[in-house]
Amino acid sequence: RELSSTFVYQVVEAMGGAKQFYKDFFLTATCPLGFTKHGVNYNFYDHPDLQRDVTPFIVRSLKAQIAMGGRSDVAVVLGTGKLMAISSA
């Protein structure tokens, strides 16, 4: 199983490198905050209370990114399961 960051680096390189890629694409995260639990990465969507608490922040962050020129008509989700369900809601 490939880590999403490794996949992203491979895509960027395949599309001509960082300079060329970022001329055409804006890469962001649903939640730009990182969470850990017991020293391990913890996804906000794995705990209903955390998801509820960070959702207003996530919405504000996404709206701010769109206001800076980010497109809202197209998105690529790097994830499956819970993240895909949240992103398509």
Backbone atoms as SQL, in Angstrom:
CREATE TABLE atoms (id INTEGER PRIMARY KEY, chain TEXT, resi INTEGER, resn TEXT, atom TEXT, x REAL, y REAL, z REAL);
INSERT INTO atoms VALUES
  (1, 'A', 1, 'ARG', 'N', 0.844, -1.176, 0.000),
  (2, 'A', 1, 'ARG', 'CA', 0.000, 0.000, 0.000),
  (3, 'A', 1, 'ARG', 'C', 0.891, 1.242, 0.000),
  (4, 'A', 2, 'GLU', 'N', 0.633, 2.116, -0.892),
  (5, 'A', 2, 'GLU', 'CA', 1.430, 3.330, -1.079),
  (6, 'A', 2, 'GLU', 'C', 0.943, 4.445, -0.146),
  (7, 'A', 3, 'LEU', 'N', 1.866, 5.144, 0.478),
  (8, 'A', 3, 'LEU', 'CA', 1.499, 6.307, 1.280),
  (9, 'A', 3, 'LEU', 'C', 1.060, 7.427, 0.351),
  (10, 'A', 4, 'SER', 'N', 0.054, 8.181, 0.757),
  (11, 'A', 4, 'SER', 'CA', -0.456, 9.233, -0.115),
  (12, 'A', 4, 'SER', 'C', 0.613, 10.272, -0.439),
  (13, 'A', 5, 'SER', 'N', 1.493, 10.588, 0.498),
  (14, 'A', 5, 'SER', 'CA', 2.530, 11.580, 0.203),
  (15, 'A', 5, 'SER', 'C', 3.476, 11.077, -0.884),
  (16, 'A', 6, 'THR', 'N', 3.826, 9.814, -0.841),
  (17, 'A', 6, 'THR', 'CA', 4.688, 9.232, -1.868),
  (18, 'A', 6, 'THR', 'C', 3.996, 9.292, -3.218),
  (19, 'A', 7, 'PHE', 'N', 2.714, 8.965, -3.242),
  (20, 'A', 7, 'PHE', 'CA', 1.927, 9.029, -4.472),
  (21, 'A', 7, 'PHE', 'C', 1.922, 10.451, -5.027),
  (22, 'A', 8, 'VAL', 'N', 1.703, 11.437, -4.176),
  (23, 'A', 8, 'VAL', 'CA', 1.665, 12.829, -4.621),
  (24, 'A', 8, 'VAL', 'C', 3.013, 13.227, -5.222),
  (25, 'A', 9, 'TYR', 'N', 4.108, 12.892, -4.559),
  (26, 'A', 9, 'TYR', 'CA', 5.430, 13.214, -5.106),
  (27, 'A', 9, 'TYR', 'C', 5.626, 12.584, -6.482),
  (28, 'A', 10, 'GLN', 'N', 5.168, 11.357, -6.656),
  (29, 'A', 10, 'GLN', 'CA', 5.301, 10.673, -7.952),
  (30, 'A', 10, 'GLN', 'C', 4.465, 11.362, -9.029),
  (31, 'A', 11, 'VAL', 'N', 3.260, 11.777, -8.681),
  (32, 'A', 11, 'VAL', 'CA', 2.407, 12.488, -9.636),
  (33, 'A', 11, 'VAL', 'C', 3.039, 13.816, -10.026),
  (34, 'A', 12, 'VAL', 'N', 3.525, 14.562, -9.051),
  (35, 'A', 12, 'VAL', 'CA', 4.155, 15.859, -9.316),
  (36, 'A', 12, 'VAL', 'C', 5.333, 15.671, -10.279),
  (37, 'A', 13, 'GLU', 'N', 6.168, 14.696, -10.010),
  (38, 'A', 13, 'GLU', 'CA', 7.319, 14.443, -10.890),
  (39, 'A', 13, 'GLU', 'C', 6.872, 14.021, -12.283),
  (40, 'A', 14, 'ALA', 'N', 5.859, 13.164, -12.368),
  (41, 'A', 14, 'ALA', 'CA', 5.375, 12.681, -13.656),
  (42, 'A', 14, 'ALA', 'C', 4.772, 13.807, -14.498),
  (43, 'A', 15, 'MET', 'N', 4.334, 14.868, -13.841),
  (44, 'A', 15, 'MET', 'CA', 3.721, 15.992, -14.550),
  (45, 'A', 15, 'MET', 'C', 4.708, 17.133, -14.789),
  (46, 'A', 16, 'GLY', 'N', 5.987, 16.832, -14.682),
  (47, 'A', 16, 'GLY', 'CA', 6.995, 17.815, -15.042),
  (48, 'A', 16, 'GLY', 'C', 7.715, 18.480, -13.893),
  (49, 'A', 17, 'GLY', 'N', 7.485, 18.007, -12.671),
  (50, 'A', 17, 'GLY', 'CA', 8.155, 18.576, -11.514),
  (51, 'A', 17, 'GLY', 'C', 7.308, 19.626, -10.822),
  (52, 'A', 18, 'ALA', 'N', 7.795, 20.067, -9.676),
  (53, 'A', 18, 'ALA', 'CA', 7.019, 20.969, -8.813),
  (54, 'A', 18, 'ALA', 'C', 6.670, 22.289, -9.506),
  (55, 'A', 19, 'LYS', 'N', 7.619, 22.901, -10.167),
  (56, 'A', 19, 'LYS', 'CA', 7.363, 24.198, -10.793),
  (57, 'A', 19, 'LYS', 'C', 6.222, 24.102, -11.806),
  (58, 'A', 20, 'GLN', 'N', 6.267, 23.105, -12.653),
  (59, 'A', 20, 'GLN', 'CA', 5.221, 22.919, -13.656),
  (60, 'A', 20, 'GLN', 'C', 3.892, 22.513, -13.010),
  (61, 'A', 21, 'PHE', 'N', 3.933, 21.592, -12.092),
  (62, 'A', 21, 'PHE', 'CA', 2.705, 21.086, -11.448),
  (63, 'A', 21, 'PHE', 'C', 1.946, 22.211, -10.752),
  (64, 'A', 22, 'TYR', 'N', 2.649, 23.004, -9.948),
  (65, 'A', 22, 'TYR', 'CA', 1.972, 24.012, -9.148),
  (66, 'A', 22, 'TYR', 'C', 1.586, 25.260, -9.945),
  (67, 'A', 23, 'LYS', 'N', 1.975, 25.317, -11.213),
  (68, 'A', 23, 'LYS', 'CA', 1.436, 26.357, -12.085),
  (69, 'A', 23, 'LYS', 'C', -0.032, 26.078, -12.379),
  (70, 'A', 24, 'ASP', 'N', -0.407, 24.805, -12.350),
  (71, 'A', 24, 'ASP', 'CA', -1.762, 24.407, -12.741),
  (72, 'A', 24, 'ASP', 'C', -2.619, 23.860, -11.604),
  (73, 'A', 25, 'PHE', 'N', -2.003, 23.467, -10.503),
  (74, 'A', 25, 'PHE', 'CA', -2.749, 22.801, -9.435),
  (75, 'A', 25, 'PHE', 'C', -2.475, 23.432, -8.076),
  (76, 'A', 26, 'PHE', 'N', -3.499, 23.429, -7.250),
  (77, 'A', 26, 'PHE', 'CA', -3.411, 23.876, -5.864),
  (78, 'A', 26, 'PHE', 'C', -3.655, 22.651, -4.995),
  (79, 'A', 27, 'LEU', 'N', -2.699, 22.313, -4.175),
  (80, 'A', 27, 'LEU', 'CA', -2.784, 21.121, -3.345),
  (81, 'A', 27, 'LEU', 'C', -3.023, 21.537, -1.903),
  (82, 'A', 28, 'THR', 'N', -4.049, 20.985, -1.296),
  (83, 'A', 28, 'THR', 'CA', -4.390, 21.330, 0.072),
  (84, 'A', 28, 'THR', 'C', -4.914, 20.083, 0.780),
  (85, 'A', 29, 'ALA', 'N', -5.362, 20.258, 1.990),
  (86, 'A', 29, 'ALA', 'CA', -5.930, 19.156, 2.768),
  (87, 'A', 29, 'ALA', 'C', -7.299, 19.572, 3.286),
  (88, 'A', 30, 'THR', 'N', -8.172, 18.610, 3.440),
  (89, 'A', 30, 'THR', 'CA', -9.485, 18.894, 4.007),
  (90, 'A', 30, 'THR', 'C', -9.326, 19.584, 5.347),
  (91, 'A', 31, 'CYS', 'N', -8.452, 19.040, 6.167),
  (92, 'A', 31, 'CYS', 'CA', -8.150, 19.656, 7.455),
  (93, 'A', 31, 'CYS', 'C', -6.652, 19.917, 7.506),
  (94, 'A', 32, 'PRO', 'N', -6.246, 21.195, 7.459),
  (95, 'A', 32, 'PRO', 'CA', -4.814, 21.495, 7.446),
  (96, 'A', 32, 'PRO', 'C', -4.129, 21.330, 8.798),
  (97, 'A', 33, 'LEU', 'N', -4.847, 20.868, 9.790),
  (98, 'A', 33, 'LEU', 'CA', -4.250, 20.587, 11.099),
  (99, 'A', 33, 'LEU', 'C', -3.871, 19.117, 11.177),
  (100, 'A', 34, 'GLY', 'N', -2.840, 18.817, 11.922),
  (101, 'A', 34, 'GLY', 'CA', -2.451, 17.436, 12.159),
  (102, 'A', 34, 'GLY', 'C', -2.777, 17.046, 13.586),
  (103, 'A', 35, 'PHE', 'N', -3.273, 15.856, 13.774),
  (104, 'A', 35, 'PHE', 'CA', -3.628, 15.371, 15.103),
  (105, 'A', 35, 'PHE', 'C', -2.865, 14.086, 15.392),
  (106, 'A', 36, 'THR', 'N', -2.512, 13.904, 16.649),
  (107, 'A', 36, 'THR', 'CA', -1.891, 12.653, 17.072),
  (108, 'A', 36, 'THR', 'C', -2.602, 12.145, 18.313),
  (109, 'A', 37, 'LYS', 'N', -2.527, 10.849, 18.486),
  (110, 'A', 37, 'LYS', 'CA', -3.045, 10.191, 19.682),
  (111, 'A', 37, 'LYS', 'C', -2.053, 9.098, 20.028),
  (112, 'A', 38, 'HIS', 'N', -1.520, 9.153, 21.237),
  (113, 'A', 38, 'HIS', 'CA', -0.498, 8.197, 21.681),
  (114, 'A', 38, 'HIS', 'C', 0.704, 8.210, 20.739),
  (115, 'A', 39, 'GLY', 'N', 1.038, 9.412, 20.225),
  (116, 'A', 39, 'GLY', 'CA', 2.211, 9.565, 19.371),
  (117, 'A', 39, 'GLY', 'C', 2.037, 9.096, 17.942),
  (118, 'A', 40, 'VAL', 'N', 0.813, 8.794, 17.530),
  (119, 'A', 40, 'VAL', 'CA', 0.554, 8.277, 16.188),
  (120, 'A', 40, 'VAL', 'C', -0.442, 9.207, 15.485),
  (121, 'A', 41, 'ASN', 'N', -0.289, 9.342, 14.153),
  (122, 'A', 41, 'ASN', 'CA', -1.225, 10.137, 13.372),
  (123, 'A', 41, 'ASN', 'C', -2.663, 9.714, 13.686),
  (124, 'A', 42, 'TYR', 'N', -3.531, 10.709, 13.831),
  (125, 'A', 42, 'TYR', 'CA', -4.930, 10.456, 14.189),
  (126, 'A', 42, 'TYR', 'C', -5.803, 11.283, 13.265),
  (127, 'A', 43, 'ASN', 'N', -6.648, 10.630, 12.503),
  (128, 'A', 43, 'ASN', 'CA', -7.513, 11.314, 11.558),
  (129, 'A', 43, 'ASN', 'C', -8.714, 11.924, 12.261),
  (130, 'A', 44, 'PHE', 'N', -9.023, 13.160, 11.916),
  (131, 'A', 44, 'PHE', 'CA', -10.135, 13.857, 12.569),
  (132, 'A', 44, 'PHE', 'C', -11.448, 13.109, 12.396),
  (133, 'A', 45, 'TYR', 'N', -11.598, 12.395, 11.306),
  (134, 'A', 45, 'TYR', 'CA', -12.856, 11.709, 11.010),
  (135, 'A', 45, 'TYR', 'C', -12.975, 10.348, 11.703),
  (136, 'A', 46, 'ASP', 'N', -11.959, 9.961, 12.448),
  (137, 'A', 46, 'ASP', 'CA', -12.028, 8.687, 13.180),
  (138, 'A', 46, 'ASP', 'C', -12.668, 8.826, 14.551),
  (139, 'A', 47, 'HIS', 'N', -12.963, 10.041, 14.948),
  (140, 'A', 47, 'HIS', 'CA', -13.606, 10.256, 16.245),
  (141, 'A', 47, 'HIS', 'C', -14.722, 11.285, 16.063),
  (142, 'A', 48, 'PRO', 'N', -15.977, 10.898, 16.265),
  (143, 'A', 48, 'PRO', 'CA', -17.111, 11.806, 16.008),
  (144, 'A', 48, 'PRO', 'C', -17.018, 13.146, 16.739),
  (145, 'A', 49, 'ASP', 'N', -16.554, 13.151, 17.978),
  (146, 'A', 49, 'ASP', 'CA', -16.454, 14.418, 18.714),
  (147, 'A', 49, 'ASP', 'C', -15.413, 15.344, 18.095),
  (148, 'A', 50, 'LEU', 'N', -14.264, 14.801, 17.711),
  (149, 'A', 50, 'LEU', 'CA', -13.228, 15.607, 17.080),
  (150, 'A', 50, 'LEU', 'C', -13.727, 16.126, 15.732),
  (151, 'A', 51, 'GLN', 'N', -14.362, 15.279, 14.966),
  (152, 'A', 51, 'GLN', 'CA', -14.893, 15.707, 13.671),
  (153, 'A', 51, 'GLN', 'C', -15.890, 16.854, 13.857),
  (154, 'A', 52, 'ARG', 'N', -16.776, 16.710, 14.804),
  (155, 'A', 52, 'ARG', 'CA', -17.756, 17.765, 15.080),
  (156, 'A', 52, 'ARG', 'C', -17.057, 19.063, 15.478),
  (157, 'A', 53, 'ASP', 'N', -16.053, 18.959, 16.336),
  (158, 'A', 53, 'ASP', 'CA', -15.370, 20.149, 16.838),
  (159, 'A', 53, 'ASP', 'C', -14.545, 20.877, 15.772),
  (160, 'A', 54, 'VAL', 'N', -13.941, 20.143, 14.839),
  (161, 'A', 54, 'VAL', 'CA', -13.095, 20.796, 13.836),
  (162, 'A', 54, 'VAL', 'C', -13.841, 21.166, 12.560),
  (163, 'A', 55, 'THR', 'N', -15.059, 20.687, 12.381),
  (164, 'A', 55, 'THR', 'CA', -15.791, 20.974, 11.149),
  (165, 'A', 55, 'THR', 'C', -15.943, 22.468, 10.879),
  (166, 'A', 56, 'PRO', 'N', -16.311, 23.309, 11.853),
  (167, 'A', 56, 'PRO', 'CA', -16.392, 24.751, 11.550),
  (168, 'A', 56, 'PRO', 'C', -15.049, 25.325, 11.065),
  (169, 'A', 57, 'PHE', 'N', -13.950, 24.897, 11.659),
  (170, 'A', 57, 'PHE', 'CA', -12.629, 25.346, 11.229),
  (171, 'A', 57, 'PHE', 'C', -12.338, 24.879, 9.809),
  (172, 'A', 58, 'ILE', 'N', -12.663, 23.632, 9.506),
  (173, 'A', 58, 'ILE', 'CA', -12.436, 23.086, 8.162),
  (174, 'A', 58, 'ILE', 'C', -13.222, 23.886, 7.134),
  (175, 'A', 59, 'VAL', 'N', -14.474, 24.158, 7.414),
  (176, 'A', 59, 'VAL', 'CA', -15.316, 24.920, 6.483),
  (177, 'A', 59, 'VAL', 'C', -14.725, 26.314, 6.260),
  (178, 'A', 60, 'ARG', 'N', -14.321, 26.995, 7.334),
  (179, 'A', 60, 'ARG', 'CA', -13.706, 28.320, 7.198),
  (180, 'A', 60, 'ARG', 'C', -12.422, 28.253, 6.357),
  (181, 'A', 61, 'SER', 'N', -11.608, 27.237, 6.606),
  (182, 'A', 61, 'SER', 'CA', -10.347, 27.088, 5.870),
  (183, 'A', 61, 'SER', 'C', -10.592, 26.871, 4.377),
  (184, 'A', 62, 'LEU', 'N', -11.534, 25.999, 4.056),
  (185, 'A', 62, 'LEU', 'CA', -11.830, 25.735, 2.645),
  (186, 'A', 62, 'LEU', 'C', -12.404, 26.973, 1.966),
  (187, 'A', 63, 'LYS', 'N', -13.277, 27.695, 2.650),
  (188, 'A', 63, 'LYS', 'CA', -13.828, 28.924, 2.077),
  (189, 'A', 63, 'LYS', 'C', -12.727, 29.960, 1.849),
  (190, 'A', 64, 'ALA', 'N', -11.792, 30.069, 2.768),
  (191, 'A', 64, 'ALA', 'CA', -10.679, 31.013, 2.615),
  (192, 'A', 64, 'ALA', 'C', -9.809, 30.623, 1.425),
  (193, 'A', 65, 'GLN', 'N', -9.570, 29.332, 1.228),
  (194, 'A', 65, 'GLN', 'CA', -8.764, 28.881, 0.093),
  (195, 'A', 65, 'GLN', 'C', -9.476, 29.161, -1.228),
  (196, 'A', 66, 'ILE', 'N', -10.780, 28.978, -1.256),
  (197, 'A', 66, 'ILE', 'CA', -11.555, 29.288, -2.462),
  (198, 'A', 66, 'ILE', 'C', -11.503, 30.789, -2.726),
  (199, 'A', 67, 'ALA', 'N', -11.617, 31.586, -1.672),
  (200, 'A', 67, 'ALA', 'CA', -11.560, 33.050, -1.817),
  (201, 'A', 67, 'ALA', 'C', -10.212, 33.522, -2.362),
  (202, 'A', 68, 'MET', 'N', -9.158, 32.754, -2.133),
  (203, 'A', 68, 'MET', 'CA', -7.830, 33.100, -2.657),
  (204, 'A', 68, 'MET', 'C', -7.650, 32.636, -4.097),
  (205, 'A', 69, 'GLY', 'N', -8.684, 32.054, -4.676),
  (206, 'A', 69, 'GLY', 'CA', -8.604, 31.627, -6.074),
  (207, 'A', 69, 'GLY', 'C', -8.669, 30.140, -6.285),
  (208, 'A', 70, 'GLY', 'N', -8.811, 29.376, -5.225),
  (209, 'A', 70, 'GLY', 'CA', -8.945, 27.927, -5.377),
  (210, 'A', 70, 'GLY', 'C', -10.260, 27.586, -6.056),
  (211, 'A', 71, 'ARG', 'N', -10.233, 26.596, -6.909),
  (212, 'A', 71, 'ARG', 'CA', -11.448, 26.180, -7.608),
  (213, 'A', 71, 'ARG', 'C', -12.337, 25.386, -6.664),
  (214, 'A', 72, 'SER', 'N', -13.623, 25.543, -6.854),
  (215, 'A', 72, 'SER', 'CA', -14.572, 24.774, -6.048),
  (216, 'A', 72, 'SER', 'C', -15.373, 23.809, -6.900),
  (217, 'A', 73, 'ASP', 'N', -15.095, 23.764, -8.204),
  (218, 'A', 73, 'ASP', 'CA', -15.860, 22.888, -9.092),
  (219, 'A', 73, 'ASP', 'C', -15.199, 21.534, -9.313),
  (220, 'A', 74, 'VAL', 'N', -13.927, 21.406, -8.914),
  (221, 'A', 74, 'VAL', 'CA', -13.199, 20.155, -9.114),
  (222, 'A', 74, 'VAL', 'C', -12.361, 19.870, -7.872),
  (223, 'A', 75, 'ALA', 'N', -12.385, 18.621, -7.434),
  (224, 'A', 75, 'ALA', 'CA', -11.548, 18.204, -6.314),
  (225, 'A', 75, 'ALA', 'C', -11.129, 16.760, -6.513),
  (226, 'A', 76, 'VAL', 'N', -9.940, 16.449, -6.088),
  (227, 'A', 76, 'VAL', 'CA', -9.446, 15.080, -6.108),
  (228, 'A', 76, 'VAL', 'C', -9.227, 14.673, -4.659),
  (229, 'A', 77, 'VAL', 'N', -9.853, 13.608, -4.245),
  (230, 'A', 77, 'VAL', 'CA', -9.743, 13.131, -2.873),
  (231, 'A', 77, 'VAL', 'C', -8.719, 12.010, -2.827),
  (232, 'A', 78, 'LEU', 'N', -7.702, 12.182, -1.996),
  (233, 'A', 78, 'LEU', 'CA', -6.716, 11.132, -1.790),
  (234, 'A', 78, 'LEU', 'C', -7.121, 10.369, -0.537),
  (235, 'A', 79, 'GLY', 'N', -8.007, 9.462, -0.701),
  (236, 'A', 79, 'GLY', 'CA', -8.487, 8.690, 0.433),
  (237, 'A', 79, 'GLY', 'C', -9.701, 7.874, 0.039),
  (238, 'A', 80, 'THR', 'N', -10.065, 7.002, 0.914),
  (239, 'A', 80, 'THR', 'CA', -11.237, 6.159, 0.686),
  (240, 'A', 80, 'THR', 'C', -12.035, 6.100, 1.977),
  (241, 'A', 81, 'GLY', 'N', -13.060, 5.330, 1.970),
  (242, 'A', 81, 'GLY', 'CA', -13.825, 5.101, 3.186),
  (243, 'A', 81, 'GLY', 'C', -14.425, 6.361, 3.755),
  (244, 'A', 82, 'LYS', 'N', -14.161, 6.623, 5.037),
  (245, 'A', 82, 'LYS', 'CA', -14.756, 7.760, 5.737),
  (246, 'A', 82, 'LYS', 'C', -14.427, 9.092, 5.086),
  (247, 'A', 83, 'LEU', 'N', -13.188, 9.296, 4.679),
  (248, 'A', 83, 'LEU', 'CA', -12.797, 10.558, 4.069),
  (249, 'A', 83, 'LEU', 'C', -13.547, 10.781, 2.758),
  (250, 'A', 84, 'MET', 'N', -13.666, 9.750, 1.951),
  (251, 'A', 84, 'MET', 'CA', -14.394, 9.882, 0.688),
  (252, 'A', 84, 'MET', 'C', -15.855, 10.211, 0.953),
  (253, 'A', 85, 'ALA', 'N', -16.449, 9.603, 1.960),
  (254, 'A', 85, 'ALA', 'CA', -17.852, 9.863, 2.280),
  (255, 'A', 85, 'ALA', 'C', -18.040, 11.304, 2.748),
  (256, 'A', 86, 'ILE', 'N', -17.126, 11.805, 3.556),
  (257, 'A', 86, 'ILE', 'CA', -17.202, 13.192, 4.028),
  (258, 'A', 86, 'ILE', 'C', -17.047, 14.151, 2.870),
  (259, 'A', 87, 'SER', 'N', -16.096, 13.877, 1.989),
  (260, 'A', 87, 'SER', 'CA', -15.778, 14.789, 0.895),
  (261, 'A', 87, 'SER', 'C', -16.885, 14.871, -0.138),
  (262, 'A', 88, 'SER', 'N', -17.651, 13.831, -0.286),
  (263, 'A', 88, 'SER', 'CA', -18.704, 13.843, -1.297),
  (264, 'A', 88, 'SER', 'C', -20.048, 14.258, -0.729),
  (265, 'A', 89, 'ALA', 'N', -20.086, 14.575, 0.556),
  (266, 'A', 89, 'ALA', 'CA', -21.351, 14.979, 1.188),
  (267, 'A', 89, 'ALA', 'C', -21.723, 16.396, 0.814);
